[in-house]
Amino acid sequence: MKELVLVIHVLVAVGLVALVLLQQGKGADVGAAFGSGASQTLFGARGSSNFLTRATALLATAFFVTSLTLTVFASRGGTPSSVTEAIATEETTTKSTTEQEAPEIPEGPTPTDVPEVPK
């Protein structure tokens, strides 16, 4: 379920970016007033701006809902609630296993045990 919401979240985010980039700025209305052919579009003279605005609002709402849903999923996990607790838990388990599994170092010859080479 969490993976499905995450996929939907990413798709909504990409769609939201695309819709925002498709919209014209407020300065484009001046060019339309002088007969730039806006009335010959698919949605009519003002229809495309209304459609894009409503679609953007819908996708923004979906993005907000999926963000909250992912937050709820993340908070219900069995992991520690903070990063510092996770690091502390990881360090204690790592220290205890390394102390138990550390190999013993064999003792080698000391400098006094090595015979002196004649010159």
N, CA, C and O of each residue as an XYZ file, in Angstrom:
476
protein
N       0.826     -1.192      0.000
C       0.000      0.000      0.000
C       0.873      1.259      0.000
O       0.595      2.233     -0.700
N       1.940      1.204      0.812
C       2.827      2.360      0.912
C       3.503      2.652     -0.429
O       3.668      3.811     -0.808
N       3.890      1.597     -1.141
C       4.548      1.772     -2.440
C       3.593      2.368     -3.462
O       3.999      3.188     -4.285
N       2.330      1.964     -3.417
C       1.327      2.500     -4.338
C       1.123      4.002     -4.105
O       1.064      4.781     -5.056
N       1.017      4.393     -2.849
C       0.844      5.817     -2.535
C       2.089      6.600     -2.963
O       1.979      7.733     -3.433
N       3.265      6.000     -2.803
C       4.496      6.674     -3.207
C       4.549      6.879     -4.721
O       4.979      7.935     -5.186
N       4.121      5.888     -5.487
C       4.088      6.011     -6.954
C       3.097      7.096     -7.364
O       3.395      7.917     -8.231
N       1.924      7.101     -6.745
C       0.922      8.126     -7.050
C       1.460      9.503     -6.685
O       1.239     10.471     -7.413
N       2.159      9.594     -5.573
C       2.734     10.865     -5.128
C       3.727     11.412     -6.150
O       3.706     12.602     -6.463
N       4.585     10.556     -6.662
C       5.579     10.992     -7.656
C       4.884     11.415     -8.954
O       5.248     12.431     -9.547
N       3.896     10.650     -9.395
C       3.174     10.995    -10.617
C       2.424     12.322    -10.475
O       2.404     13.130    -11.403
N       1.814     12.543     -9.321
C       1.111     13.800     -9.080
C       2.102     14.960     -9.066
O       1.804     16.036     -9.585
N       3.275     14.749     -8.477
C       4.288     15.814     -8.432
C       4.757     16.183     -9.837
O       4.896     17.364    -10.156
N       5.000     15.187    -10.670
C       5.426     15.459    -12.050
C       4.311     16.163    -12.821
O       4.575     17.107    -13.566
N       3.073     15.713    -12.648
C       1.944     16.360    -13.306
C       1.742     17.785    -12.844
O       1.393     18.655    -13.641
N       1.958     18.033    -11.564
C       1.809     19.380    -11.027
C       2.863     20.325    -11.611
O       2.562     21.468    -11.954
N       4.085     19.840    -11.718
C       5.142     20.662    -12.328
C       4.806     20.959    -13.792
O       4.974     22.087    -14.255
N       4.334     19.949    -14.510
C       3.994     20.145    -15.923
C       2.852     21.155    -16.086
O       2.900     22.009    -16.971
N       1.838     21.056    -15.241
C       0.715     21.993    -15.345
C       1.126     23.423    -15.014
O       0.659     24.367    -15.651
N       1.983     23.583    -14.039
C       2.431     24.934    -13.697
C       3.239     25.524    -14.844
O       3.121     26.712    -15.142
N       4.058     24.699    -15.488
C       4.856     25.195    -16.606
C       4.010     25.481    -17.850
O       4.388     26.316    -18.671
N       2.882     24.805    -17.997
C       2.010     25.033    -19.141
C       1.222     26.337    -19.047
O       0.813     26.890    -20.067
N       1.012     26.818    -17.851
C       0.184     28.005    -17.688
C       0.923     29.251    -18.151
O       2.139     29.373    -18.001
N       0.158     30.163    -18.712
C       0.722     31.424    -19.165
C       0.725     32.415    -18.019
O      -0.109     32.350    -17.116
N       1.669     33.326    -18.071
C       1.734     34.371    -17.057
C       0.624     35.382    -17.228
O      -0.120     35.344    -18.209
N       0.514     36.283    -16.278
C      -0.538     37.308    -16.347
C      -0.289     38.298    -17.485
O      -1.241     38.918    -17.958
N       0.935     38.466    -17.936
C       1.243     39.384    -19.022
C       0.758     38.894    -20.367
O       0.699     39.680    -21.313
N       0.409     37.632    -20.491
C      -0.062     37.085    -21.764
C      -1.475     37.547    -22.092
O      -1.892     37.468    -23.248
N      -2.217     38.025    -21.105
C      -3.581     38.496    -21.356
C      -3.603     39.741    -22.230
O      -4.557     39.956    -22.977
N      -2.577     40.550    -22.145
C      -2.510     41.769    -22.954
C      -2.388     41.407    -24.429
O      -3.021     42.041    -25.273
N      -1.589     40.402    -24.749
C      -1.440     39.981    -26.136
C      -2.713     39.378    -26.681
O      -2.994     39.509    -27.872
N      -3.496     38.716    -25.833
C      -4.752     38.119    -26.279
C      -5.801     39.189    -26.574
O      -6.715     38.956    -27.365
N      -5.680     40.336    -25.957
C      -6.658     41.405    -26.181
C      -6.551     41.985    -27.581
O      -7.523     42.552    -28.080
N      -5.407     41.861    -28.224
C      -5.211     42.409    -29.566
C      -5.389     41.361    -30.659
O      -4.881     41.533    -31.767
N      -6.093     40.293    -30.365
C      -6.450     39.313    -31.381
C      -5.348     38.336    -31.720
O      -5.004     38.167    -32.890
N      -4.792     37.694    -30.717
C      -3.725     36.729    -30.982
C      -4.268     35.349    -31.320
O      -3.488     34.401    -31.424
N      -5.553     35.206    -31.493
C      -6.123     33.930    -31.890
C      -6.432     33.021    -30.721
O      -6.527     31.809    -30.915
N      -6.590     33.535    -29.534
C      -6.858     32.709    -28.364
C      -8.244     32.080    -28.416
O      -8.480     31.050    -27.783
N      -9.156     32.682    -29.156
C     -10.509     32.134    -29.208
C     -10.573     30.871    -30.056
O     -11.585     30.170    -30.028
N      -9.530     30.565    -30.803
C      -9.531     29.383    -31.644
C      -8.892     28.175    -30.955
O      -8.656     27.154    -31.601
N      -8.614     28.277    -29.674
C      -8.025     27.151    -28.960
C      -9.080     26.109    -28.641
O     -10.264     26.311    -28.910
N      -8.661     25.020    -28.082
C      -9.555     23.907    -27.772
C     -10.612     24.290    -26.746
O     -11.758     23.853    -26.850
N     -10.243     25.105    -25.747
C     -11.155     25.439    -24.661
C     -11.809     26.804    -24.825
O     -12.553     27.216    -23.935
N     -11.572     27.518    -25.908
C     -12.136     28.843    -26.096
C     -11.186     29.912    -25.588
O     -10.036     29.625    -25.258
N     -11.672     31.156    -25.525
C     -10.816     32.284    -25.166
C     -10.335     32.203    -23.724
O      -9.155     32.447    -23.470
N     -11.204     31.869    -22.766
C     -10.814     31.812    -21.355
C     -10.872     30.402    -20.789
O     -10.533     30.185    -19.626
N     -11.296     29.455    -21.593
C     -11.492     28.100    -21.088
C     -10.220     27.401    -20.671
O     -10.227     26.652    -19.694
N      -9.120     27.622    -21.384
C      -7.892     26.921    -21.043
C      -7.327     27.390    -19.718
O      -6.791     26.584    -18.957
N      -7.436     28.672    -19.428
C      -6.911     29.151    -18.153
C      -7.740     28.611    -16.987
O      -7.194     28.266    -15.939
N      -9.053     28.541    -17.172
C      -9.893     27.975    -16.113
C      -9.607     26.490    -15.927
O      -9.527     26.010    -14.796
N      -9.454     25.762    -17.028
C      -9.165     24.332    -16.945
C      -7.823     24.084    -16.269
O      -7.724     23.236    -15.383
N      -6.791     24.817    -16.679
C      -5.468     24.614    -16.094
C      -5.442     25.014    -14.621
O      -4.763     24.373    -13.819
N      -6.161     26.046    -14.264
C      -6.208     26.466    -12.865
C      -6.892     25.415    -12.009
O      -6.416     25.086    -10.923
N      -7.992     24.895    -12.490
C      -8.709     23.857    -11.730
C      -7.916     22.567    -11.657
O      -7.888     21.920    -10.610
N      -7.271     22.181    -12.747
C      -6.457     20.966    -12.732
C      -5.264     21.124    -11.790
O      -4.888     20.173    -11.103
N      -4.671     22.309    -11.754
C      -3.554     22.558    -10.843
C      -4.021     22.480     -9.396
O      -3.334     21.903     -8.552
N      -5.176     23.053     -9.106
C      -5.712     22.990     -7.743
C      -6.021     21.550     -7.342
O      -5.783     21.159     -6.199
N      -6.548     20.763     -8.272
C      -6.853     19.362     -7.995
C      -5.581     18.571     -7.724
O      -5.526     17.791     -6.773
N      -4.563     18.765     -8.551
C      -3.303     18.050     -8.348
C      -2.590     18.515     -7.081
O      -1.945     17.707     -6.413
N      -2.689     19.785     -6.740
C      -2.082     20.274     -5.503
C      -2.755     19.641     -4.284
O      -2.090     19.299     -3.306
N      -4.075     19.489     -4.353
C      -4.787     18.821     -3.268
C      -4.387     17.359     -3.175
O      -4.190     16.844     -2.074
N      -4.264     16.682     -4.309
C      -3.837     15.282     -4.311
C      -2.418     15.144     -3.771
O      -2.122     14.188     -3.054
N      -1.538     16.087     -4.106
C      -0.169     16.067     -3.592
C      -0.164     16.229     -2.075
O       0.591     15.553     -1.377
N      -1.002     17.121     -1.571
C      -1.097     17.335     -0.127
C      -1.605     16.079      0.575
O      -1.076     15.699      1.619
N      -2.610     15.439      0.022
C      -3.193     14.240      0.634
C      -2.195     13.084      0.618
O      -2.056     12.372      1.613
N      -1.503     12.893     -0.503
C      -0.523     11.800     -0.552
C       0.666     12.080      0.367
O       1.251     11.147      0.916
N       1.027     13.342      0.538
C       2.101     13.683      1.473
C       1.708     13.320      2.905
O       2.498     12.732      3.643
N       0.494     13.672      3.284
C       0.024     13.321      4.628
C      -0.092     11.811      4.812
O       0.229     11.295      5.882
N      -0.542     11.107      3.794
C      -0.661      9.657      3.873
C       0.709      9.013      4.045
O       0.861      8.096      4.853
N       1.704      9.477      3.300
C       3.055      8.935      3.447
C       3.629      9.245      4.822
O       4.385      8.442      5.370
N       3.284     10.392      5.384
C       3.736     10.726      6.734
C       3.138      9.779      7.759
O       3.825      9.348      8.684
N       1.867      9.455      7.601
C       1.220      8.512      8.521
C       1.859      7.138      8.396
O       2.092      6.476      9.408
N       2.148      6.696      7.176
C       2.798      5.402      6.989
C       4.183      5.376      7.630
O       4.574      4.376      8.231
N       4.911      6.460      7.502
C       6.262      6.518      8.057
C       6.242      6.539      9.587
O       7.135      5.983     10.227
N       5.234      7.173     10.169
C       5.178      7.261     11.627
C       4.736      5.949     12.267
O       5.005      5.719     13.446
N       4.074      5.102     11.523
C       3.611      3.823     12.075
C       4.638      2.709     11.960
O       4.373      1.584     12.381
N       5.803      2.998     11.399
C       6.847      1.985     11.278
C       7.437      1.649     12.632
O       7.276      2.417     13.580
N       8.116      0.519     12.744
C       8.702      0.091     14.008
C      10.104      0.611     14.227
O      10.799      0.138     15.126
N      10.534      1.560     13.441
C      11.883      2.091     13.563
C      11.930      3.157     14.651
O      10.886      3.678     15.044
N      13.122      3.493     15.146
C      13.218      4.561     16.146
C      12.650      5.868     15.615
O      12.639      6.115     14.409
N      12.179      6.702     16.539
C      11.493      7.915     16.114
C      12.429      9.057     15.754
O      11.984     10.045     15.169
N      13.715      8.952     16.086
C      14.634     10.019     15.713
C      15.916      9.425     15.146
O      16.221      8.251     15.355
N      16.645     10.240     14.443
C      17.878      9.798     13.806
C      18.928      9.461     14.856
O      19.684      8.504     14.695
N      18.977     10.240     15.925
C      19.982      9.986     16.954
C      19.743      8.665     17.670
O      20.694      7.972     18.030
N      18.480      8.313     17.877
C      18.188      7.012     18.482
C      18.590      5.881     17.550
O      19.087      4.853     18.008
N      18.384      6.051     16.263
C      18.759      5.018     15.302
C      20.272      4.838     15.270
O      20.759      3.710     15.200
N      21.018      5.938     15.320
C      22.481      5.845     15.307
C      22.979      5.220     16.596
O      23.887      4.389     16.561
N      22.406      5.599     17.739
C      22.819      5.030     19.021
C      22.546      3.532     19.062
O      23.375      2.769     19.558
N      21.408      3.105     18.554
C      21.083      1.680     18.520
C      22.050      0.930     17.613
O      22.493     -0.168     17.950
N      22.374      1.508     16.482
C      23.296      0.875     15.539
C      24.700      0.765     16.128
O      25.368     -0.252     15.939
N      25.158      1.798     16.838
C      26.497      1.776     17.420
C      26.602      0.732     18.527
O      27.622      0.050     18.627
N      25.578      0.593     19.356
C      25.650     -0.390     20.436
C      25.643     -1.808     19.899
O      26.346     -2.667     20.429
N      24.876     -2.069     18.876
C      24.885     -3.423     18.303
C      26.196     -3.694     17.583
O      26.687     -4.822     17.609
N      26.768     -2.692     16.945
C      28.034     -2.879     16.251
C      29.162     -3.107     17.246
O      30.008     -3.971     17.015
N      29.203     -2.361     18.342
C      30.258     -2.518     19.339
C      30.194     -3.881     20.004
O      31.227     -4.520     20.204
N      29.018     -4.328     20.344
C      28.909     -5.609     21.043
C      29.310     -6.766     20.137
O      29.906     -7.729     20.617
N      29.008     -6.706     18.863
C      29.401     -7.802     17.975
C      30.882     -7.761     17.658
O      31.504     -8.813     17.513
N      31.464     -6.579     17.546
C      32.894     -6.517     17.221
C      33.745     -6.899     18.415
O      34.826     -7.459     18.239
N      33.287     -6.613     19.631
C      34.061     -6.997     20.795
C      34.056     -8.503     20.974
O      35.059     -9.056     21.424
N      32.995     -9.176     20.648
C      32.907    -10.613     20.815
C      33.645    -11.353     19.705
O      34.201    -12.424     19.952
N      33.664    -10.823     18.517
C      34.237    -11.528     17.386
C      35.662    -11.108     17.060
O      36.213    -11.571     16.062
N      36.275    -10.255     17.859
C      37.621     -9.791     17.559
C      38.612    -10.950     17.718
O      38.627    -11.605     18.761
N      39.431    -11.209     16.710
C      40.393    -12.317     16.818
C      41.536    -11.940     17.756
O      41.896    -10.772     17.903
N      42.087    -12.971     18.379
C      43.216    -12.728     19.270
C      44.482    -12.598     18.436
O      44.690    -13.338     17.474
N      45.317    -11.652     18.819
C      46.565    -11.424     18.088
C      47.652    -12.287     18.725
O      47.915    -12.169     19.922
N      48.285    -13.153     17.933
C      49.351    -13.991     18.520
C      50.571    -13.140     18.841
O      50.879    -12.167     18.154
N      51.243    -13.534     19.891
C      52.432    -12.794     20.288
C      53.611    -13.251     19.445
O      53.855    -14.449     19.296
N      54.336    -12.292     18.899
C      55.504    -12.596     18.079
C      56.780    -12.428     18.891
O      56.734    -12.139     20.087
N      57.886    -12.606     18.249
C      59.162    -12.456     18.968
C      59.394    -10.995     19.357
O      59.064    -10.078     18.605
N      59.950    -10.805     20.512
C      60.287     -9.463     20.965
C      61.712     -9.152     20.543
O      62.441    -10.077     20.186
N      62.142     -7.915     20.565
C      63.502     -7.579     20.137
C      64.585     -8.271     20.965
O      65.701     -8.462     20.483
N      64.270     -8.643     22.191
C      65.285     -9.315     23.008
C      65.422    -10.781     22.643
O      66.457    -11.380     22.932
N      64.425    -11.377     22.024
C      64.470    -12.788     21.642
C      65.221    -13.019     20.345
O      65.629    -14.150     20.079
N      65.418    -12.007     19.537
C      66.067    -12.155     18.241
C      67.578    -12.233     18.469
O      68.152    -11.363     19.123
N      68.220    -13.270     17.934
C      69.692    -13.366     18.140
C      70.417    -12.263     17.400
O      69.965    -11.803     16.352
N      71.521    -11.850     17.938
C      72.309    -10.790     17.349
C      73.179    -11.363     16.253
O      73.811    -12.403     16.437
N      73.216    -10.698     15.125
C      73.997    -11.147     13.975
C      75.418    -10.623     14.136
O      75.605     -9.429     14.366
N      76.428    -11.491     14.019
C      77.812    -10.998     14.151
C      78.208    -10.175     12.931
O      77.699    -10.385     11.830
N      79.136     -9.222     13.149
C      79.558     -8.340     12.082
C      80.806     -8.808     11.423
O      81.293     -8.164     10.494
